[in-house]
Amino acid sequence: MLASAYIHKLDPFAIQFTDTLGLRWYGLAYITGFVVAWFAIRWMGNKKITQIQPSRVGDFMFACVVGVLLGGRLGYCLFYDPSMFITFTQEFPWWKVLAIQDGGMASHGGILGVLVALVVWGKKNKISVLHLFDISAIFATPGLFFGRIANFINGELWGKQLPEIQQQRPPWWSIKYPTEITEVWSVYPDQFKNELSVVDTLRSQVVGGNSFYQSVVNEAYAGNQLVTETIQPLLTAWYPSQLFQALAEGPALFFALFVVWWKPRKPGVVAGWFLIVYGTLRVVTEMFRQPDEGVALLLGLSRGQVLSAAMILCGATLTLVSFGRNTEKLGGFSVLLTD
């Protein structure tokens, strides 16, 4: 009987115009997240939940977009691959930091980038920076959700493998990646002789030459039934950590912040709770995700968990400081009951 785990299907383009040109899922995730936030913040402005006037939401969102993109990219380079700052190539865009076509964005860096953008925008428009932090915190959740869904579709940021006892009959929610053949087995052929020998039986069916294993992966993505039935029992079942994190950082985080801001709060309180809840959820969900390759663990914690622990401490500090400030309480979704 074949394993019941889901076989990952790779299609990096949401809309494709040519072989190399199109709208990728990751780009669509960013666009969708910003559009949802734009409509939501305009609604909050009309309901007087926020000090941001509906006519200024476009400017506000532009500042957030710049902060997310710059912070996310620079954060990835700084936290996960500092060598990118000193790596130059002969091909456009020449500097590795600018080679966004190769991927590489860090959510923690994106958050820091947004914070800087909000400070600048808030001071320029004479709106409480802490209030802007609150607004951005609660409506960052759609972007985080869609971003993790894009991670799943792209087959990146794999989860950890299920326990050995579950590998023979993996649960339906687990996932198998055909790219394990090219990214793991062919890289360590001595460790996966048996698996590769079974894949080699497809040589008469799959034309590939020196790129035979990549051709097998491509055929699996194309839905070749013979290839799928041959490799499926051999592939490892993994936790779908991207989906775990999507649910945690999207709906779960939004609901928690919605409850916190049900009644008016002093500016900064909601943002503080965002850091606390988001950081906690990241620490938990990272337990099911493989640590980033080449990034050393610290006291058994992945880089993402270490950064999230720092977020929890910053969030607790921000919450306590905001509670103690002599400022007017703002917002409150309880206004929905009075409409």
C-alpha positions in Angstrom: 0.0 0.0 0.0 1.3 3.4 -0.9 2.1 6.0 1.8 -0.7 8.4 2.3 1.5 11.5 2.7 0.8 14.4 0.3 3.3 14.5 -2.6 4.4 18.1 -3.0 3.6 19.7 -6.4 5.9 22.6 -7.4 4.6 25.5 -9.5 6.5 28.7 -8.5 4.3 30.9 -10.7 0.8 32.0 -9.8 0.5 33.6 -13.2 3.1 32.7 -15.9 3.6 34.6 -19.2 6.8 33.0 -20.4 9.2 30.3 -19.1 10.9 32.8 -16.9 8.5 35.7 -16.7 5.4 35.8 -14.5 4.0 36.6 -11.0 5.4 34.2 -8.5 3.5 33.0 -5.5 5.8 34.8 -3.1 5.3 38.1 -4.8 1.5 37.5 -4.9 1.7 36.8 -1.1 3.3 40.2 -0.5 0.8 42.0 -2.8 -2.2 40.3 -1.2 -1.1 41.0 2.3 -0.6 44.7 1.6 -3.9 45.0 -0.2 -5.8 43.3 2.7 -4.1 45.7 5.2 -4.8 48.7 3.0 -8.6 48.0 3.0 -8.6 47.1 6.7 -6.8 50.3 7.8 -9.1 52.4 5.6 -12.0 50.8 7.4 -10.5 51.5 10.8 -10.0 55.1 9.8 -13.6 55.5 8.8 -14.7 53.9 12.1 -12.3 56.2 14.1 -10.5 53.2 15.5 -7.2 54.7 14.2 -5.8 58.2 13.9 -4.7 57.5 10.3 -7.1 59.3 8.0 -8.4 57.2 5.1 -6.9 59.6 2.7 -3.4 59.0 4.1 -3.6 55.2 4.2 -1.9 55.0 0.8 1.2 56.9 2.0 1.2 54.8 5.2 1.2 51.6 3.3 3.9 52.7 0.9 6.2 53.4 3.9 5.4 49.9 5.3 6.1 48.3 1.9 9.6 49.9 1.7 10.3 48.9 5.3 9.2 45.3 4.8 11.2 44.8 1.6 14.4 46.6 2.7 14.3 45.2 6.3 13.3 41.7 5.1 16.2 41.5 2.6 18.9 43.1 4.8 17.7 41.1 7.8 18.1 37.8 5.9 21.6 38.8 4.8 22.6 39.9 8.4 21.0 37.1 10.4 21.4 34.1 8.0 24.1 34.8 5.4 26.4 37.8 6.2 28.8 36.8 3.4 26.2 38.2 0.9 27.4 41.7 1.9 30.9 41.0 0.5 29.9 38.8 -2.4 30.0 40.3 -5.9 29.4 38.5 -9.2 29.9 39.2 -12.9 26.2 39.0 -13.6 23.4 41.5 -12.9 22.7 42.8 -10.3 26.4 42.1 -9.4 26.0 42.5 -5.6 24.5 39.4 -3.9 22.4 41.5 -1.5 20.5 42.8 -4.6 20.0 39.3 -6.1 16.4 39.0 -4.9 15.6 36.6 -7.7 17.5 33.9 -5.7 15.1 34.4 -2.8 16.0 35.2 0.8 13.7 37.3 3.1 13.6 37.3 6.9 10.4 38.0 8.8 12.3 39.3 11.8 14.2 41.7 9.5 10.9 42.8 7.9 9.5 43.7 11.3 12.6 45.8 12.1 12.3 47.5 8.7 8.7 48.4 9.3 9.5 49.8 12.8 12.0 52.2 11.3 9.6 53.2 8.5 6.8 53.8 11.1 9.1 56.0 13.3 9.9 58.2 10.3 6.3 58.3 9.0 4.8 58.9 12.4 7.0 61.8 13.2 6.5 63.4 9.8 2.7 63.1 10.1 2.5 63.9 13.9 0.8 60.6 14.8 1.8 58.5 17.8 4.5 56.1 16.6 3.4 53.5 19.2 -0.2 53.7 17.8 1.2 53.0 14.3 3.1 50.1 15.8 -0.3 48.8 17.1 -2.0 49.2 13.7 0.9 47.5 11.8 1.1 44.7 14.3 -2.5 43.5 13.9 -2.6 43.8 10.1 0.8 42.2 9.6 -0.9 38.9 10.2 -2.4 38.5 6.7 1.0 39.1 5.1 2.6 36.6 7.5 -0.1 34.0 6.7 0.2 34.4 2.9 4.0 34.4 3.1 4.0 31.0 4.8 1.5 29.6 2.3 3.9 30.8 -0.5 6.8 29.0 1.4 4.7 25.8 1.2 3.9 26.2 -2.4 7.5 26.9 -3.3 8.6 23.8 -1.3 11.0 25.7 0.9 11.7 25.8 4.6 11.1 22.1 5.1 9.8 20.8 8.3 11.6 18.1 10.3 11.0 14.5 9.3 8.4 12.5 11.1 9.5 9.9 13.7 10.7 6.6 12.1 7.7 4.7 13.5 5.4 6.9 11.3 7.4 6.6 8.1 5.9 3.4 6.9 2.3 4.7 7.2 2.7 8.5 7.4 -0.5 10.5 8.2 -2.4 12.3 5.5 -1.2 15.7 6.6 2.5 15.0 6.3 4.3 15.9 3.1 6.9 14.3 0.8 9.1 16.3 -1.5 10.3 14.8 -4.8 13.3 17.2 -4.7 14.7 15.1 -1.9 16.1 13.0 -4.7 18.3 15.9 -6.0 18.8 17.8 -2.8 19.6 14.9 -0.5 20.0 11.5 -2.1 22.2 12.5 -5.0 24.3 14.7 -2.8 25.0 11.8 -0.4 24.9 8.8 -2.8 26.7 6.5 -0.4 24.0 6.9 2.3 21.1 6.4 -0.2 22.4 3.6 -2.4 19.2 1.6 -2.1 16.9 4.5 -2.8 18.9 5.6 -5.8 19.0 2.1 -7.2 15.2 2.0 -7.2 15.1 5.4 -9.0 17.6 4.1 -11.5 15.0 1.5 -12.7 13.3 4.5 -14.3 16.2 5.2 -16.7 14.4 3.3 -19.5 11.3 5.4 -19.0 12.8 8.9 -18.2 15.2 10.6 -20.5 17.7 12.6 -18.6 21.4 11.7 -19.2 23.5 13.6 -16.7 20.5 15.3 -15.4 18.5 12.1 -15.0 17.6 12.7 -11.3 16.4 16.2 -12.0 14.3 14.8 -14.9 12.7 12.3 -12.5 11.8 15.2 -10.2 10.3 17.1 -13.1 8.3 14.1 -14.2 6.9 13.7 -10.6 5.8 17.4 -10.7 4.3 16.9 -14.1 2.1 14.1 -12.7 3.8 11.0 -14.3 2.0 8.2 -12.5 4.8 5.6 -13.0 7.4 7.9 -11.5 5.2 8.9 -8.6 4.3 5.3 -7.7 8.0 4.4 -7.9 9.5 7.2 -5.7 6.6 7.7 -3.3 7.3 4.8 -0.9 11.0 5.8 -0.8 10.5 9.5 0.0 10.7 10.8 3.6 7.6 12.1 5.2 8.1 15.6 6.8 6.1 17.9 9.0 4.3 20.6 7.0 5.9 23.2 9.2 5.1 26.0 6.7 1.3 25.3 7.2 1.8 25.1 11.0 3.4 28.5 10.9 0.8 29.9 8.5 -2.0 29.1 10.9 -0.1 30.3 13.9 1.2 33.6 12.5 -2.0 34.3 10.6 -5.4 33.4 12.1 -4.2 32.5 15.6 -2.1 35.6 16.0 -4.8 37.9 14.6 -7.4 36.4 16.9 -5.2 36.9 20.0 -4.6 40.6 19.0 -8.2 41.1 18.2 -9.1 40.0 21.8 -6.4 42.2 23.3 -7.7 45.3 21.4 -11.3 44.6 21.9 -11.4 47.6 24.2 -9.3 50.8 23.8 -5.6 50.4 24.8 -2.8 52.8 25.4 -0.6 53.0 22.3 2.1 50.3 22.3 0.2 47.7 24.3 -1.1 45.9 21.2 2.3 46.0 19.5 3.9 44.6 22.7 1.5 41.7 22.8 2.2 41.1 19.1 5.8 40.6 19.9 5.0 38.4 22.8 2.5 36.2 21.1 4.3 36.1 17.7 7.6 35.3 19.4 6.0 32.5 21.4 4.3 31.0 18.4 7.5 31.1 16.4 9.4 29.3 19.2 6.8 26.6 19.3 6.4 26.1 15.5 10.1 26.2 14.9 10.3 22.9 16.8 8.7 21.3 13.7 11.0 23.1 11.2 14.5 22.2 10.1 17.1 24.8 11.2 18.5 26.9 8.4 21.3 25.2 6.7 24.7 26.5 7.7 23.4 28.4 10.7 24.7 27.1 14.0 22.3 26.3 16.9 22.6 28.3 20.1 21.9 26.3 23.3 19.9 23.9 21.1 17.8 26.7 19.6 17.6 27.7 15.9 18.4 31.2 14.8 14.6 31.8 14.4 14.0 30.7 17.9 16.7 32.9 19.4 15.4 35.9 17.5 11.9 35.1 18.6 13.0 34.8 22.3 14.4 38.3 22.0 11.1 39.5 20.5 9.3 38.1 23.6 11.5 40.1 25.9 11.2 43.2 23.8 7.4 42.7 23.7 7.1 42.3 27.5 9.2 45.5 28.0 7.1 47.5 25.5 3.9 46.3 27.1 4.9 47.3 30.6 6.3 50.7 29.5 3.1 51.4 27.5 0.8 50.4 30.4 2.7 52.9 32.6 2.5 55.9 30.3 0.1 58.7 30.9 -1.6 58.6 27.5 -5.0 58.4 26.0 -6.4 54.9 25.2 -7.1 54.4 21.5 -8.9 52.0 19.2 -11.0 49.2 20.4 -12.9 46.8 18.1 -15.8 46.8 20.6 -17.0 49.8 18.4 -18.5 47.1 16.1 -21.2 46.5 18.7 -22.3 50.2 18.7 -22.6 50.5 14.9 
